[in-house]
Amino acid sequence: MKAVLDVRRLLVLRAVARHGSIAAAARALGYSQPAVSHHIHRLEAETGVRLVIRDGRGVTLTDAGRALVARADTIAAELTAAEGAARRVRPHRRRVFVAEVGNPHRFPGRNSCAREPG
């Protein structure tokens, strides 16, 4: 089975593209600079292609890097939509009550089978 790209790494690449450098992306993400570099190196290893070219204090994305960032933008939008959908459903959760089987007196009034002792 072929390895699946790590979504977190895609989002890190997206941040590097948006901020123009590994250091700026690290600050924006709250990561250390070595952690961001590590994610980029791992993503390059996963894809088998170079994604960024380090130039002085910043980076330039390769054609492959730009193509991957375009996909990462779509993935980020889908993740945001999925989180929103989950939040909209959350208030409508139903509470489930589980009573001990065999003792209808344990939780009187909680289910229709409960009877008063006696």
C-alpha positions in Angstrom: 0.0 0.0 0.0 1.4 3.4 -0.9 1.9 5.9 1.9 -0.6 8.7 2.2 0.6 12.3 2.5 0.4 13.7 6.0 -2.2 16.5 6.1 -0.3 18.4 8.8 2.8 18.5 6.6 0.7 19.8 3.7 -0.6 22.6 6.0 2.9 23.4 7.1 4.0 23.7 3.4 1.0 26.0 2.8 2.1 28.2 5.7 5.6 28.4 4.3 4.2 29.5 1.0 2.0 32.1 2.6 4.6 33.5 4.9 7.6 33.3 2.5 10.0 31.7 4.9 10.4 28.8 7.2 11.0 31.1 10.2 7.9 33.2 9.5 5.8 30.0 9.0 7.2 28.6 12.3 6.2 31.8 14.2 2.7 31.8 12.6 2.1 28.1 13.4 3.7 28.2 16.9 6.3 25.7 15.9 10.0 25.8 16.1 12.0 26.5 13.0 13.6 23.0 13.0 10.2 21.4 13.3 8.9 23.2 10.2 12.1 22.3 8.3 11.6 18.7 9.4 8.0 18.6 8.1 9.1 20.1 4.7 11.9 17.5 4.4 9.5 14.7 5.3 7.0 15.9 2.8 9.7 16.1 0.1 10.6 12.5 1.0 7.0 11.4 0.9 6.4 13.0 -2.5 9.9 12.2 -3.9 10.3 15.7 -5.3 11.8 19.0 -4.2 9.1 21.4 -3.0 11.0 24.4 -1.8 14.3 26.1 -2.7 15.9 27.9 0.1 17.3 31.3 -1.0 18.9 33.5 1.6 16.3 34.2 4.3 13.3 32.9 2.5 12.1 30.1 0.2 10.8 29.8 -3.3 8.3 27.0 -4.1 9.1 24.7 -7.0 6.4 23.9 -9.6 5.7 20.8 -7.6 5.5 22.8 -4.4 3.0 25.3 -5.9 0.9 22.5 -7.2 0.8 20.8 -3.8 0.0 24.1 -2.1 -3.0 24.6 -4.4 -4.2 21.2 -3.2 -3.4 22.0 0.4 -5.6 25.1 0.1 -8.5 22.9 -1.0 -7.8 20.4 1.8 -7.7 23.2 4.4 -11.1 24.5 3.1 -12.6 21.0 3.3 -11.2 20.6 6.9 -12.8 23.9 7.9 -16.1 22.9 6.4 -16.0 19.5 8.1 -15.3 21.2 11.5 -18.2 23.5 10.9 -20.5 20.7 10.1 -19.5 18.8 13.2 -20.1 21.9 15.4 -23.6 22.3 13.8 -24.5 18.7 14.6 -23.1 18.7 18.1 -25.9 20.6 19.9 -28.4 18.0 18.6 -26.8 15.1 20.4 -29.1 12.9 22.3 -28.4 11.6 25.8 -28.4 7.9 26.1 -29.3 6.3 29.4 -28.1 2.8 30.1 -29.5 1.1 33.2 -28.3 -2.0 34.8 -30.2 -5.0 33.4 -32.0 -7.1 36.0 -32.6 -4.4 38.6 -35.5 -2.1 37.6 -35.3 -0.4 41.0 -31.8 0.9 40.7 -32.8 4.0 38.7 -36.5 4.5 39.4 -38.2 7.1 37.1 -35.4 6.8 34.5 -37.1 4.2 32.3 -40.6 3.0 31.6 -39.9 -0.4 33.2 -39.0 1.0 36.6 -41.3 0.2 39.4 -41.5 1.5 42.9 -40.1 -1.0 45.4 -42.5 -2.9 47.4 
